[in-house]
């Protein structure tokens, strides 16, 4: 849907009050009932239905009467609420032309009171080109149901937080100005997307800067996950700027190495095709970072040291949860205490572990069941006594040992027979109690003889089942 702000100047306070009422009702309703909108808006002289009719004319709301009479916000109505809030804050005064369209956002120019041009990014999750948000992003987390407007708001808040933190740590990113709902205001980058650049004066130097940014991000605990020629801006002086951050994850993510290798491969593939670069003469110390390279010249994810900062922890990036942070803090505190009192704890823990091991071993022998006795296994549990006697020279003769073994085998076989008999009787009683005295019903797949004796066989089968 195109953003046409011409209707914004004709909307009154009552119109925005009703729009806000629909937004508040959408917290608990997919389609907000008309009575609830009237109750939340609570206009002085009524007139809520007249305002709803006006908003429907400008396509700021969508009417749905399939189950009941209700309304929901459209992306255009959500845009108007965000723009109105930012204008009231004094962030900007006017909205200009559209300068970019992505799979999940639209970008427009906005101007401030002193004439400064900024960029306004409106997130629009739910387009046909990008609807697999639940499988590709973790915005939902533990939620089962979702709303596209709510997911767009989460993406905007996440991108604004990443942009603000990266700017504070000296990364070449746009200046984050403000954020409201699904709208992010940032400084306008004076440059071009790298995909539109056909020729560079120093492609090797630009390539080293870009790969250095990927490595530096990983050292700060973050992975871009969409680092390609569409999200890299370059100006006339070949200065590189990163954009688009909602999908960033932590280096502790379970697929972190795959995302890192994919970002590196996108950069290598673009420079190889566009500028015919060969990567055999690339130095190992890219951007003053000590990272090992593989045979093809690509940086190894395992060799990157996460020591420059923990942005994934500060921003709660995907893959680094609050539980991980608590575990790290406990590990650090526990490590200090363990180093202080390591000698005493080792003796105490060692004695406790030995006691537990002995008790566990003694319990295992008592729970071990032998189905068929053999001559090699220790059936009667007197292996230790026999070994002690053998060491002391008090061994029995072969005849007495054979006789005792045969007696033990006979007793074990009789015990096994009694045990199996008891189990069968117990199973019969359980089956009878479960059935409750009901007879088995003959299934449709019973055996039928082709020679005409099926009825006789069925009678015999019924009698057998009753037994």
Secondary structure by P-SEA (a helix, b strand, c coil): ccccccccccccaaaaaaaaaaaaaacccccccaaaaaaaacccccaaaaaaaaaaaaccbbbbccccccccccaaaaaaaaaaaaaaaccccbbbbbccccccbbbbbbbcccbbbbbbbbbbcccccccccccccccccccccccaaaaaaaaaaaaaaaaaaaaaacccccccccccccbbbbccccccccccccccccaaaaaaaaaaaaaaaaaacccccccccccbbbcccbbbbbccccccccccccaaaaaaaaaaaaaaaaaaaacccccccccccccccccccccccccccccccccccccccccccccccaaaaaaaaaaaaaaaaaaacaaaaaaaaaaaaaaaaaaaaaaaaaaccccccccccccccaaaaaaaaaaacccccaaaaaaaaaaaaaaaaaaaaaaaaaaaaaaaaaaaaaacccccccccccccccccaaaaaaaaaaaaaac
